[in-house]
Amino acid sequence: MAKLEQTLRGDFDQLLTRIEEGILNGSISASAEESSDFRCGDARCSVRVFERFSHAGGNRVSMNVTLFQGSDGIIHLSAITAGGSQALFFKINTWGEEAFLDKLRDIL
């Protein structure tokens, strides 16, 4: 697994759209697998799960992106990738996971 966490400022909806479009348009094999959105008062949380084929690892890799914004307006992003290993009992490579996360870094 690979993980990216950042604190951001800006428009929540614009950032979410930018991430969705950037990931889906950034790879011919990328797909949006599922999504979830919550609101509670001024707080909101959006979760997106993406998947794509990793040429580096020869398998499919998933990425979960969570955006949370509290009443202070600061946006917290957490992105975690998984599925890039080819081993049965331990991870022998995570190139595909890191490459997927690098795509998100480029978008941000």
TIVEXMI-717638 format. One line per 4 residues: their letters; for each residue x, y, z of N, C-alpha, C. Coordinates in Angstrom, 1 decimal. Layout:
BEGIN
A = X,Y,Z,X,Y,Z,X,Y,Z  ...
***
This chain:
BEGIN
MAKL = 0.8,-1.2,0.0,0.0,0.0,0.0,0.9,1.2,0.0  0.3,2.3,-0.6,1.0,3.6,-0.6,-0.1,4.6,-0.1  0.4,5.6,0.6,-0.6,6.6,1.1,-0.1,8.0,0.9  -1.1,8.9,0.6,-0.8,10.3,0.5,-1.8,11.1,1.4
EQTL = -1.4,12.0,2.2,-2.3,12.8,3.0,-1.8,14.3,2.9  -2.8,15.1,2.6,-2.5,16.6,2.5,-3.7,17.4,3.1  -3.3,18.6,3.4,-4.3,19.6,3.9,-4.4,20.6,2.8  -5.6,20.9,2.3,-5.7,21.8,1.1,-6.7,22.9,1.5
RGDF = -6.7,24.0,0.7,-7.7,25.0,0.7,-8.3,25.2,-0.7  -9.5,25.7,-0.7,-10.2,25.9,-2.0,-11.6,25.4,-2.0  -12.2,25.3,-3.1,-13.6,24.9,-3.3,-13.6,23.4,-3.3  -14.4,22.8,-2.4,-14.5,21.4,-2.2,-15.0,20.7,-3.5
DQLL = -16.1,21.2,-4.1,-16.7,20.6,-5.3,-15.7,20.7,-6.5  -15.0,21.8,-6.6,-14.1,21.9,-7.7,-12.9,20.9,-7.6  -12.4,20.8,-6.4,-11.3,19.9,-6.1,-11.8,18.4,-6.4  -12.9,18.1,-5.9,-13.5,16.7,-6.1,-13.6,16.4,-7.6
TRIE = -14.2,17.4,-8.4,-14.4,17.2,-9.8,-13.0,17.1,-10.5  -12.1,17.9,-10.1,-10.7,17.9,-10.7,-10.0,16.5,-10.5  -10.2,16.0,-9.3,-9.6,14.7,-9.0,-10.3,13.6,-9.8  -11.6,13.6,-9.8,-12.4,12.6,-10.6,-12.0,12.6,-12.1
EGIL = -12.1,13.8,-12.7,-11.7,13.9,-14.1,-10.3,13.6,-14.4  -9.4,14.1,-13.5,-8.0,13.8,-13.7,-7.6,12.4,-13.7  -8.2,11.6,-12.7,-7.9,10.2,-12.6,-8.5,9.4,-13.8  -9.8,9.7,-14.1,-10.4,9.0,-15.2,-9.9,9.3,-16.5
NGSI = -9.4,10.5,-16.8,-8.9,10.9,-18.1,-7.4,10.6,-18.1  -6.8,10.2,-17.0,-5.3,10.0,-17.0,-4.9,8.7,-17.3  -5.8,7.7,-17.5,-5.4,6.4,-17.9,-6.6,5.7,-18.7  -6.3,5.1,-19.7,-7.3,4.4,-20.5,-8.1,3.3,-19.8
SASA = -7.4,2.7,-18.8,-8.0,1.6,-18.0,-8.6,2.1,-16.7  -8.6,3.4,-16.4,-9.1,3.9,-15.1,-10.6,3.8,-15.1  -11.1,3.5,-13.9,-12.6,3.4,-13.8,-12.9,3.9,-12.4  -14.1,4.5,-12.2,-14.7,4.8,-10.9,-15.5,3.6,-10.5
EESS = -15.1,3.0,-9.4,-15.7,1.8,-8.9,-16.9,2.1,-8.0  -16.8,3.1,-7.1,-17.8,3.4,-6.2,-17.6,4.8,-5.6  -18.7,5.4,-5.0,-18.5,6.7,-4.4,-19.5,6.8,-3.2  -19.2,7.7,-2.3,-20.1,7.9,-1.1,-19.9,9.4,-0.7
DFRC = -21.0,10.0,-0.3,-20.9,11.4,0.1,-21.8,11.6,1.4  -21.2,12.3,2.3,-21.9,12.6,3.6,-21.8,14.1,3.9  -22.9,14.6,4.6,-22.9,15.9,5.2,-23.5,15.8,6.6  -22.9,16.7,7.4,-23.4,16.8,8.8,-23.1,18.2,9.2
GDAR = -24.2,19.0,9.2,-24.0,20.4,9.5,-23.1,21.1,8.4  -22.0,21.7,8.8,-21.1,22.3,7.9,-20.0,21.4,7.4  -19.9,20.2,8.0,-18.9,19.2,7.6,-19.4,18.4,6.5  -18.5,18.0,5.6,-18.8,17.1,4.5,-17.6,16.1,4.2
CSVR = -18.0,15.0,3.7,-17.0,14.0,3.4,-17.4,13.3,2.1  -16.4,13.1,1.2,-16.6,12.4,-0.1,-15.6,11.3,-0.2  -16.0,10.1,-0.6,-15.1,9.0,-0.7,-15.2,8.5,-2.2  -14.1,8.3,-2.9,-14.1,7.8,-4.2,-13.1,6.6,-4.3
VFER = -13.6,5.6,-5.0,-12.7,4.4,-5.2,-12.5,4.3,-6.7  -11.2,4.3,-7.1,-10.8,4.2,-8.5,-10.0,2.9,-8.7  -10.0,2.4,-9.9,-9.2,1.3,-10.2,-8.6,1.4,-11.6  -7.4,0.9,-11.8,-6.8,0.9,-13.2,-5.9,-0.3,-13.3
FSHA = -5.5,-0.6,-14.5,-4.5,-1.6,-14.8,-3.1,-1.0,-14.7  -2.3,-1.7,-14.0,-0.9,-1.3,-13.8,0.0,-2.1,-14.7  0.6,-1.5,-15.7,1.5,-2.1,-16.6,2.8,-2.5,-15.8  3.2,-1.7,-14.9,4.4,-2.0,-14.1,4.2,-3.3,-13.3
GGNR = 3.1,-3.5,-12.7,2.9,-4.6,-11.9,2.2,-5.8,-12.6  1.6,-5.5,-13.7,0.8,-6.5,-14.5,-0.5,-6.9,-13.8  -1.1,-6.0,-13.1,-2.4,-6.3,-12.4,-3.2,-5.0,-12.2  -4.3,-5.2,-11.6,-5.2,-4.0,-11.3,-4.9,-3.4,-9.9
VSMN = -4.9,-2.1,-9.8,-4.6,-1.4,-8.6,-5.8,-0.5,-8.3  -6.1,-0.4,-7.0,-7.2,0.4,-6.6,-6.7,1.6,-5.8  -7.4,2.7,-5.8,-7.1,3.9,-5.0,-8.4,4.4,-4.4  -8.3,4.6,-3.1,-9.4,5.2,-2.3,-9.0,6.6,-2.0
VTLF = -9.8,7.6,-2.4,-9.6,9.0,-2.1,-10.7,9.5,-1.2  -10.3,10.1,-0.1,-11.3,10.6,0.8,-11.0,12.1,1.0  -12.0,12.9,0.8,-11.9,14.4,1.1,-12.9,14.7,2.3  -12.3,15.4,3.3,-13.1,15.8,4.4,-13.0,17.3,4.6
QGSD = -14.1,18.0,4.8,-14.0,19.5,5.1,-14.9,19.7,6.3  -14.3,20.3,7.3,-15.0,20.7,8.5,-15.5,22.1,8.4  -16.0,22.6,9.5,-16.6,24.0,9.5,-15.5,25.1,9.3  -14.2,24.7,9.5,-13.1,25.7,9.3,-12.8,25.9,7.9
GIIH = -13.4,25.1,7.0,-13.2,25.3,5.5,-11.9,24.5,5.0  -11.1,24.0,5.9,-9.9,23.3,5.4,-10.3,21.9,4.9  -9.7,21.5,3.8,-10.0,20.2,3.2,-8.8,19.3,3.5  -9.2,18.1,4.0,-8.2,17.1,4.3,-8.4,16.0,3.3
LSAI = -7.3,15.6,2.7,-7.3,14.5,1.7,-6.5,13.4,2.2  -7.0,12.2,2.0,-6.3,11.0,2.3,-6.5,10.0,1.1  -5.4,9.6,0.5,-5.5,8.6,-0.6,-4.7,7.4,-0.3  -5.2,6.2,-0.5,-4.5,5.0,-0.2,-4.7,4.1,-1.4
TAGG = -3.6,3.5,-1.9,-3.7,2.6,-3.0,-3.4,1.2,-2.5  -3.9,0.2,-3.2,-3.7,-1.2,-2.8,-3.9,-2.1,-4.0  -3.4,-3.3,-3.9,-3.6,-4.3,-5.0,-2.4,-4.4,-5.9  -1.3,-3.7,-5.7,-0.2,-3.8,-6.6,0.8,-4.9,-6.5
SQAL = 0.7,-5.7,-5.5,1.7,-6.7,-5.2,1.3,-8.0,-6.0  2.4,-8.7,-6.3,2.2,-10.0,-7.1,2.5,-11.2,-6.2  2.9,-11.0,-5.0,3.2,-12.2,-4.1,2.0,-12.7,-3.4  2.2,-14.0,-3.0,1.1,-14.6,-2.3,1.0,-14.2,-0.8
FFKI = 2.1,-14.2,-0.1,2.2,-13.9,1.3,2.8,-12.6,1.7  3.5,-11.9,0.8,4.1,-10.6,1.1,4.2,-9.8,-0.1  4.5,-8.6,0.0,4.6,-7.7,-1.2,6.0,-7.7,-1.8  6.0,-8.0,-3.1,7.4,-7.9,-3.7,7.5,-6.7,-4.6
NTWG = 6.4,-6.1,-4.9,6.6,-4.8,-5.6,5.3,-3.9,-5.4  5.5,-2.7,-5.4,4.4,-1.7,-5.2,4.5,-0.6,-6.2  5.1,-0.9,-7.4,5.3,0.1,-8.4,4.0,0.6,-8.9  3.0,-0.2,-9.1,1.7,0.2,-9.6,1.0,1.1,-8.7
EEAF = 1.1,0.7,-7.4,0.4,1.6,-6.3,1.1,3.0,-6.3  2.4,3.0,-6.3,3.1,4.3,-6.3,2.7,5.1,-7.5  2.7,4.5,-8.7,2.4,5.2,-9.9,1.0,5.8,-9.9  0.1,5.0,-9.4,-1.3,5.5,-9.3,-1.4,6.7,-8.4
LDKL = -0.7,6.7,-7.3,-0.7,7.8,-6.3,0.1,9.0,-6.9  1.1,8.7,-7.7,1.8,9.8,-8.4,0.9,10.6,-9.4  -0.1,9.9,-10.0,-1.1,10.5,-10.9,-1.9,11.5,-10.0  -2.3,11.1,-8.9,-3.1,12.1,-8.0,-2.2,13.2,-7.6
RDIL = -0.9,13.0,-7.2,0.0,14.1,-6.9,0.1,15.1,-8.0  0.1,14.6,-9.2,0.2,15.5,-10.4,-1.1,16.4,-10.5  -2.2,15.8,-10.2,-3.5,16.5,-10.3,-3.6,17.6,-9.2  -3.1,17.3,-8.0,-3.1,18.2,-6.9,-2.1,19.4,-7.2
***
